[in-house]
Amino acid sequence: MKRHNPNQIGKTRIKAIDKMYDWGIYVWKKQNGRWFTDGQGNILNIPSMKGDISKIAELKKAAAYYGEPEGEAIFFPGLNRVTDEEYSEQKQRMMEGLIPNLNDLGSVYDAKQTVKKYGAQD
């Protein structure tokens, strides 16, 4: 049986690295241990500060409305939602060899350190 990586979001290879952010998203994990999705890979979530009881309650209410009242809200620090358009732009930037998301401060910092260490490439 394959173990679930608690830092992996859905079936993606995207992983959340705990950087001790107080902001992020809560996602709904069903009682069976699977993420609550709409069947198209979109996970029921809400942007929130860590520990915001009112946001957790909103998420639980939405889950119950859609038929999954049993489960739990799991916090992923430092993550935020992106629209389909933003996702498309990020994929294009990645294909061009650029940092996909300029709001990913860790990637921007790492890129600056690489340029500082090796210099700009033409």
Kinemage of the C-alpha trace (Angstrom):
@kinemage 1
@onewidth
@group {chain A} dominant
@subgroup {mainchain}
@vectorlist {calphas} color= white
{ca met a 1} P 0.000 0.000 0.000
{ca lys a 2} L 1.373 3.379 -1.028
{ca arg a 3} L 1.719 5.862 1.821
{ca his a 4} L 0.263 9.314 1.367
{ca asn a 5} L 2.697 12.196 1.587
{ca pro a 6} L 0.942 14.758 3.831
{ca asn a 7} L 2.692 17.628 2.018
{ca gln a 8} L 1.574 16.570 -1.469
{ca ile a 9} L -1.495 18.247 -2.926
{ca gly a 10} L -3.782 15.819 -4.759
{ca lys a 11} L -2.191 13.673 -7.451
{ca thr a 12} L 0.138 16.464 -8.487
{ca arg a 13} L 3.855 16.458 -7.988
{ca ile a 14} L 3.531 19.843 -6.349
{ca lys a 15} L 4.553 19.718 -2.729
{ca ala a 16} L 4.079 22.221 0.043
{ca ile a 17} L 7.244 22.888 1.979
{ca asp a 18} L 6.528 24.098 5.474
{ca lys a 19} L 8.136 27.521 5.750
{ca met a 20} L 6.162 28.398 8.862
{ca tyr a 21} L 3.874 30.833 7.034
{ca asp a 22} L 0.813 31.972 8.952
{ca trp a 23} L -1.155 32.321 5.687
{ca gly a 24} L -2.135 29.667 3.187
{ca ile a 25} L -5.145 27.532 2.346
{ca tyr a 26} L -7.230 24.962 4.171
{ca val a 27} L -8.331 22.004 2.059
{ca trp a 28} L -11.021 19.473 2.927
{ca lys a 29} L -9.880 15.912 3.527
{ca lys a 30} L -12.743 13.419 3.454
{ca gln a 31} L -13.204 10.792 6.127
{ca asn a 32} L -11.803 8.136 3.748
{ca gly a 33} L -8.503 10.073 3.612
{ca arg a 34} L -8.947 11.447 0.084
{ca trp a 35} L -9.126 15.109 -0.837
{ca phe a 36} L -12.600 16.431 -1.624
{ca thr a 37} L -12.518 17.358 -5.316
{ca asp a 38} L -15.031 18.245 -7.995
{ca gly a 39} L -13.834 15.353 -10.179
{ca gln a 40} L -11.735 17.669 -12.343
{ca gly a 41} L -8.822 17.973 -9.954
{ca asn a 42} L -10.086 21.091 -8.155
{ca ile a 43} L -9.856 20.603 -4.407
{ca leu a 44} L -12.370 22.213 -2.039
{ca asn a 45} L -10.353 24.899 -0.260
{ca ile a 46} L -10.443 28.308 1.355
{ca pro a 47} L -7.678 30.916 1.723
{ca ser a 48} L -7.033 31.564 5.379
{ca met a 49} L -4.690 32.485 8.154
{ca lys a 50} L -3.544 29.460 10.149
{ca gly a 51} L -6.019 28.613 12.895
{ca asp a 52} L -8.838 30.870 11.619
{ca ile a 53} L -11.831 29.051 13.096
{ca ser a 54} L -14.362 31.029 11.041
{ca lys a 55} L -12.682 30.017 7.745
{ca ile a 56} L -12.488 26.393 8.870
{ca ala a 57} L -16.209 26.547 9.716
{ca glu a 58} L -16.978 27.969 6.243
{ca leu a 59} L -15.042 25.141 4.619
{ca lys a 60} L -16.803 22.532 6.737
{ca lys a 61} L -20.189 24.062 5.881
{ca ala a 62} L -19.375 23.924 2.139
{ca ala a 63} L -18.220 20.309 2.450
{ca ala a 64} L -21.446 19.386 4.226
{ca tyr a 65} L -23.509 21.199 1.600
{ca tyr a 66} L -21.837 19.125 -1.131
{ca gly a 67} L -22.346 15.869 0.766
{ca glu a 68} L -19.121 15.368 2.729
{ca pro a 69} L -19.765 16.624 6.265
{ca glu a 70} L -17.334 14.149 7.822
{ca gly a 71} L -13.691 14.982 7.366
{ca glu a 72} L -11.191 17.593 8.411
{ca ala a 73} L -9.624 20.846 7.295
{ca ile a 74} L -5.903 20.524 6.569
{ca phe a 75} L -3.741 23.661 6.421
{ca phe a 76} L -1.106 24.147 3.716
{ca pro a 77} L 1.039 27.168 4.629
{ca gly a 78} L 2.277 29.518 1.938
{ca leu a 79} L -0.063 28.265 -0.786
{ca asn a 80} L -2.648 30.345 -2.572
{ca arg a 81} L -5.245 29.857 -5.277
{ca val a 82} L -4.604 30.603 -8.932
{ca thr a 83} L -7.137 31.170 -11.687
{ca asp a 84} L -7.101 29.110 -14.878
{ca glu a 85} L -5.575 32.121 -16.660
{ca glu a 86} L -2.804 32.480 -14.057
{ca tyr a 87} L -2.099 28.742 -14.303
{ca ser a 88} L -1.819 28.995 -18.096
{ca glu a 89} L 0.572 31.952 -17.771
{ca gln a 90} L 2.659 30.060 -15.217
{ca lys a 91} L 2.935 27.036 -17.521
{ca gln a 92} L 4.038 29.312 -20.373
{ca arg a 93} L 6.670 30.999 -18.186
{ca met a 94} L 7.979 27.607 -17.071
{ca met a 95} L 8.242 26.418 -20.701
{ca glu a 96} L 10.281 29.558 -21.434
{ca gly a 97} L 12.689 28.695 -18.614
{ca leu a 98} L 11.431 31.458 -16.342
{ca ile a 99} L 10.190 31.307 -12.772
{ca pro a 100} L 6.544 30.293 -13.227
{ca asn a 101} L 5.157 32.366 -10.364
{ca leu a 102} L 6.876 35.594 -9.356
{ca asn a 103} L 4.886 35.478 -6.106
{ca asp a 104} L 6.881 32.366 -5.146
{ca leu a 105} L 9.349 34.283 -3.023
{ca gly a 106} L 11.442 31.194 -2.322
{ca ser a 107} L 12.033 30.624 -6.043
{ca val a 108} L 12.789 34.299 -6.658
{ca tyr a 109} L 15.292 34.279 -3.784
{ca asp a 110} L 16.935 31.070 -5.076
{ca ala a 111} L 17.194 32.537 -8.582
{ca lys a 112} L 18.842 35.681 -7.221
{ca gln a 113} L 21.325 33.578 -5.265
{ca thr a 114} L 22.150 31.556 -8.393
{ca val a 115} L 22.727 34.737 -10.433
{ca lys a 116} L 24.867 36.125 -7.617
{ca lys a 117} L 26.930 32.923 -7.475
{ca tyr a 118} L 27.298 32.193 -11.197
{ca gly a 119} L 26.549 35.531 -12.846
{ca ala a 120} L 23.964 36.254 -15.531
{ca gln a 121} L 23.937 33.925 -18.539
{ca asp a 122} L 23.490 35.304 -22.049
